[in-house]
């Protein structure tokens, strides 16, 4: 039996520039970090005593006699690629809801590939995990997703991820002192809006009329580089909040489906409660929002804001990890 634990991620800046259709022409930059909320996958070889050969448990429970009958597309195609001749039982548990902007689908893909590699005794590096998850989601499943989440979930930590025009990526870890990390976490307020959505549906609108969005996406990439510089020198964290406020409007300009009236109402309430910045995570349209407050202001903000579900979160350095084998 194998149990893997793969962290979810929060992307601060650069979302949108991690899509191949953009970075193959322009390059891209993302700053993101993984948090202490995880996707757990328990995988074992199924004993030969059952009528079925596969049992897959997530929000539903599937049993089937062939992997081609499995309805979950990531599971079906991962088994097809990595271990089509094994009978398997796979069980998923997540600390946060799916389709909520924290990279849950990529965390699942990374964790599943990791599990199947370990189960079949195949060595794999974190880079290979990221690359294979990108290939699974983008090439095999043809999903409309970017490349930052797979990298973040595989590697873990706070990173500046750079995408070049040759479809390659580099991740530079941003190392923080414990005091500065604690200060940063004290500014972050992660809130679940209660609205689930399909990120691929939202993102389908991102690259329509792309010629009109070049300046906006370039500025998004620039904000990621500026954020990296601030964090690397442990600079004024209020500046991150101000940049997030700008990023909120950039996201609206890039994709009108990303910022809904419900999210605009939350943004208004958040600023009235004292937030100096914030962003809707992932593709937008719902899911989680991250708000940014001034030093020692989180308790007061939460009392005044009183909306959605607050989820305490800390930055973690671990990527996808095997916790039982």
C-alpha positions as CSV (number, residue, x, y, z in Angstrom):
1,X,0.0,0.0,0.0
2,X,1.2,3.5,-0.9
3,X,-0.1,6.8,0.6
4,X,1.1,10.0,-1.0
5,X,0.4,13.5,0.4
6,X,0.6,16.4,-2.1
7,X,0.1,20.0,-1.1
8,X,-2.3,22.5,-2.5
9,X,-0.9,25.8,-3.7
10,X,-1.7,29.5,-3.5
11,X,-0.6,31.5,-6.6
12,X,0.2,35.1,-5.8
13,X,1.1,36.6,-9.2
14,X,1.5,35.6,-12.8
15,X,-1.5,33.4,-13.4
16,X,-2.3,33.2,-17.1
17,X,1.3,33.5,-18.2
18,X,1.8,29.8,-17.4
19,X,-0.3,28.7,-20.3
20,X,1.6,27.2,-23.2
21,X,-0.3,29.3,-25.8
22,X,1.1,32.4,-24.0
23,X,4.6,31.5,-22.8
24,X,5.7,29.8,-26.0
25,X,5.5,33.3,-27.5
26,X,6.2,35.6,-24.6
27,X,7.6,33.6,-21.7
28,X,5.9,33.7,-18.3
29,X,6.5,34.3,-14.5
30,X,4.6,33.0,-11.5
31,X,5.2,33.4,-7.8
32,X,3.3,30.8,-5.7
33,X,3.6,28.8,-2.5
34,X,2.3,25.5,-1.2
35,X,0.2,25.4,2.0
36,X,-0.4,22.9,4.8
37,X,-3.6,21.5,3.1
38,X,-3.2,18.4,1.1
39,X,-4.5,15.8,-1.4
40,X,-4.1,12.3,0.0
41,X,-4.1,9.2,-2.2
42,X,-4.1,5.7,-0.9
43,X,-3.2,3.2,-3.6
44,X,-2.8,-0.6,-3.4
45,X,-2.8,-3.6,-5.7
46,X,-6.3,-5.2,-5.4
47,X,-6.3,-8.8,-4.3
48,X,-7.8,-11.2,-6.9
49,X,-10.9,-12.0,-4.9
50,X,-13.4,-9.6,-6.3
51,X,-15.7,-9.4,-9.3
52,X,-14.1,-6.0,-10.2
53,X,-10.5,-5.2,-11.0
54,X,-10.6,-1.5,-10.1
55,X,-12.1,0.3,-7.2
56,X,-11.8,4.1,-7.3
57,X,-13.2,6.2,-4.4
58,X,-13.4,10.0,-4.6
59,X,-16.7,11.9,-4.4
60,X,-18.2,8.8,-5.8
61,X,-17.1,5.1,-5.7
62,X,-16.5,3.4,-9.0
63,X,-15.9,-0.3,-9.6
64,X,-15.0,-1.7,-13.0
65,X,-13.5,-4.8,-14.7
66,X,-11.4,-2.8,-17.1
67,X,-9.6,0.5,-16.8
68,X,-11.2,1.8,-19.9
69,X,-14.6,1.8,-18.0
70,X,-13.3,4.1,-15.3
71,X,-15.1,7.4,-15.6
72,X,-12.6,9.6,-13.7
73,X,-10.4,10.8,-16.7
74,X,-7.2,11.4,-14.8
75,X,-7.3,8.0,-13.1
76,X,-8.3,6.2,-16.3
77,X,-5.5,7.7,-18.4
78,X,-2.8,7.5,-15.6
79,X,-3.5,3.7,-15.3
80,X,-3.5,3.3,-19.0
81,X,0.0,5.0,-19.2
82,X,1.7,3.7,-16.1
83,X,0.2,0.3,-15.0
84,X,-2.5,-1.1,-17.3
85,X,-1.9,-4.6,-16.2
86,X,-2.4,-4.1,-12.4
87,X,-5.7,-4.5,-10.5
88,X,-5.9,-1.4,-8.3
89,X,-7.8,0.3,-5.5
90,X,-7.4,4.0,-5.2
91,X,-8.8,6.2,-2.5
92,X,-8.8,10.0,-2.5
93,X,-9.1,12.4,0.4
94,X,-8.7,16.2,0.3
95,X,-8.4,18.8,2.9
96,X,-10.0,21.4,0.7
97,X,-12.8,21.1,-1.9
98,X,-12.2,20.4,-5.5
99,X,-12.6,23.1,-8.2
100,X,-11.8,25.9,-5.8
101,X,-8.7,27.5,-7.2
102,X,-6.0,25.9,-5.0
103,X,-4.6,23.6,-7.7
104,X,-6.5,20.6,-6.5
105,X,-6.8,18.9,-9.9
106,X,-3.0,19.1,-10.5
107,X,-2.3,18.0,-6.9
108,X,-4.4,15.0,-7.7
109,X,-2.6,14.3,-10.9
110,X,0.9,14.7,-9.3
111,X,-0.1,12.6,-6.3
112,X,-1.6,9.8,-8.5
113,X,1.5,9.6,-10.8
114,X,3.7,9.6,-7.7
115,X,1.7,6.8,-6.2
116,X,1.6,4.6,-9.3
117,X,5.4,5.1,-9.9
118,X,6.1,4.0,-6.3
119,X,3.7,1.1,-6.5
120,X,5.5,-0.1,-9.6
121,X,8.9,0.6,-8.1
122,X,9.8,3.3,-10.7
123,X,12.2,6.0,-9.6
124,X,10.9,9.6,-10.2
125,X,12.2,13.0,-9.4
126,X,10.1,16.0,-8.5
127,X,10.8,17.6,-11.9
128,X,9.7,14.4,-13.6
129,X,6.5,14.4,-11.5
130,X,5.8,17.9,-12.6
131,X,6.5,17.3,-16.3
132,X,4.5,14.1,-16.4
133,X,1.5,15.7,-14.7
134,X,1.7,18.6,-17.3
135,X,1.8,16.0,-20.1
136,X,-1.1,14.1,-18.6
137,X,-3.4,17.1,-18.2
138,X,-2.4,19.1,-21.2
139,X,-1.5,16.5,-23.9
140,X,-3.3,13.3,-23.0
141,X,-6.5,14.8,-21.5
142,X,-6.4,18.0,-23.6
143,X,-7.5,20.0,-20.6
144,X,-7.4,23.8,-20.8
145,X,-5.0,24.2,-17.9
146,X,-1.7,26.0,-17.3
147,X,1.7,24.6,-16.1
148,X,2.3,26.3,-12.8
149,X,0.2,24.1,-10.5
150,X,1.9,20.8,-11.4
151,X,5.3,22.4,-10.7
152,X,4.2,23.9,-7.4
153,X,2.5,20.8,-6.1
154,X,5.4,18.5,-7.1
155,X,8.2,20.8,-5.7
156,X,6.6,22.5,-2.8
157,X,7.7,25.7,-1.1
158,X,7.6,29.4,-2.1
159,X,8.9,29.7,-5.7
160,X,9.4,32.0,-8.6
161,X,8.5,29.7,-11.6
162,X,9.7,30.9,-15.0
163,X,8.5,29.6,-18.3
164,X,10.5,30.1,-21.4
165,X,9.6,30.1,-25.1
166,X,11.1,26.6,-25.5
167,X,8.3,25.2,-23.3
168,X,10.8,24.6,-20.5
169,X,10.5,25.9,-16.9
170,X,12.8,26.8,-14.0
171,X,11.8,27.1,-10.4
172,X,13.8,29.3,-8.0
173,X,13.0,28.8,-4.4
174,X,12.5,32.0,-2.4
175,X,14.0,31.4,1.1
176,X,12.6,33.4,4.0
177,X,13.6,33.8,7.6
178,X,11.2,32.3,10.1
179,X,10.2,35.8,11.4
180,X,9.5,37.1,7.9
181,X,7.5,34.0,7.0
182,X,5.4,34.3,10.1
183,X,4.8,38.0,9.3
184,X,3.7,37.0,5.8
185,X,1.3,34.3,7.0
186,X,-0.2,36.9,9.5
187,X,-1.1,39.1,6.5
188,X,-2.8,36.3,4.6
189,X,-6.6,35.5,4.9
190,X,-7.7,32.5,2.9
191,X,-11.5,32.5,2.5
192,X,-13.7,29.9,0.7
193,X,-16.5,31.6,-1.1
194,X,-18.7,28.5,-1.3
195,X,-18.9,28.7,-5.1
196,X,-17.5,25.7,-7.0
197,X,-16.6,26.1,-10.7
198,X,-14.8,24.3,-13.5
199,X,-11.5,26.2,-14.0
200,X,-11.2,24.9,-17.6
201,X,-14.6,26.5,-18.4
202,X,-13.5,29.9,-17.0
203,X,-10.1,29.8,-18.6
204,X,-11.5,29.0,-22.0
205,X,-12.3,32.8,-22.2
206,X,-8.8,33.9,-21.1
207,X,-7.1,33.7,-24.5
208,X,-10.0,35.0,-26.7
209,X,-9.0,38.3,-28.4
210,X,-5.5,37.8,-27.1
211,X,-4.0,40.6,-29.1
212,X,-5.9,43.0,-26.8
213,X,-4.5,41.5,-23.6
214,X,-0.8,41.5,-24.3
215,X,-0.1,44.5,-22.1
216,X,-2.2,43.1,-19.3
217,X,-0.5,39.7,-19.3
218,X,2.9,41.3,-19.5
219,X,2.1,43.4,-16.5
220,X,0.9,40.3,-14.7
221,X,4.3,38.7,-15.4
222,X,6.1,41.8,-14.2
223,X,4.2,41.8,-10.9
224,X,5.4,38.2,-10.3
225,X,9.0,39.4,-10.8
226,X,8.5,42.4,-8.6
227,X,7.0,40.2,-5.9
228,X,10.0,37.9,-6.1
229,X,12.3,40.8,-5.6
230,X,10.4,42.1,-2.5
231,X,10.2,38.7,-0.9
232,X,13.9,37.9,-1.6
233,X,15.1,41.0,0.2
234,X,12.3,40.6,2.9
235,X,10.9,44.0,1.9
236,X,7.7,45.8,2.9
237,X,4.8,43.3,2.9
238,X,2.2,46.1,2.5
239,X,3.5,46.4,-1.1
240,X,2.3,42.9,-1.8
241,X,-1.2,43.9,-0.8
242,X,-1.1,46.9,-3.0
243,X,0.1,44.8,-5.9
244,X,-2.7,42.3,-5.3
245,X,-5.2,45.1,-5.5
246,X,-3.8,45.9,-8.9
247,X,-3.9,42.2,-9.8
248,X,-7.6,42.0,-9.0
249,X,-8.3,44.5,-11.8
250,X,-5.9,42.9,-14.2
251,X,-7.7,39.6,-13.7
252,X,-11.0,41.3,-14.6
253,X,-9.4,42.8,-17.7
254,X,-8.0,39.5,-18.8
255,X,-11.1,37.5,-18.4
256,X,-14.5,39.0,-17.7
257,X,-15.8,35.6,-16.5
258,X,-13.2,35.4,-13.7
259,X,-14.6,38.2,-11.5
260,X,-18.3,37.7,-10.9
261,X,-20.8,40.1,-9.1
262,X,-20.6,37.8,-6.0
263,X,-16.8,38.2,-6.0
264,X,-17.0,41.9,-6.5
265,X,-19.3,42.1,-3.5
266,X,-16.8,40.1,-1.4
267,X,-14.0,42.4,-2.6
268,X,-16.0,45.5,-1.5
269,X,-16.7,43.9,1.9
270,X,-13.0,43.0,2.3
271,X,-11.7,46.4,1.6
272,X,-14.3,47.9,4.0
273,X,-13.1,45.5,6.6
274,X,-9.5,46.6,6.1
275,X,-8.0,44.5,3.4
276,X,-5.3,46.3,1.4
277,X,-5.4,43.8,-1.4
278,X,-6.7,40.4,-2.5
279,X,-7.2,38.0,-5.3
280,X,-9.5,35.3,-6.4
281,X,-7.4,32.1,-6.7
282,X,-7.0,30.0,-9.8
283,X,-9.2,30.7,-12.8
284,X,-11.7,32.8,-10.8
285,X,-15.4,32.6,-10.9
286,X,-15.6,31.3,-7.3
287,X,-13.6,29.0,-5.1
288,X,-11.1,30.6,-2.7
289,X,-10.1,34.2,-2.3
290,X,-6.9,35.4,-0.6
291,X,-7.1,38.8,1.1
292,X,-4.0,40.7,2.4
293,X,-4.2,42.8,5.6
294,X,-1.8,45.1,7.4
295,X,0.4,44.0,10.3
296,X,-1.5,42.8,13.4
297,X,-4.9,43.4,11.6
298,X,-6.1,39.9,10.8
299,X,-8.4,39.4,13.9
300,X,-10.0,42.8,13.3
301,X,-10.5,42.1,9.6
302,X,-12.1,38.7,10.3
303,X,-14.6,40.2,12.8
304,X,-15.6,42.9,10.3
305,X,-15.6,40.8,7.2
306,X,-17.6,37.8,8.5
307,X,-18.1,36.2,5.1
308,X,-17.4,32.9,3.5
309,X,-15.3,30.3,5.4
310,X,-11.9,31.4,6.8
311,X,-9.3,28.7,6.4
312,X,-6.1,29.2,8.4
313,X,-3.1,28.2,6.3
314,X,0.7,28.1,6.6
315,X,3.4,28.0,3.9
316,X,5.1,24.6,3.7
317,X,8.3,23.6,1.9
318,X,7.4,19.9,1.1
319,X,6.0,18.9,-2.3
320,X,4.5,15.5,-3.1
321,X,5.6,13.1,-0.4
322,X,5.2,9.4,0.3
323,X,4.0,9.1,3.9
324,X,3.4,5.3,3.8
325,X,4.9,2.5,1.7
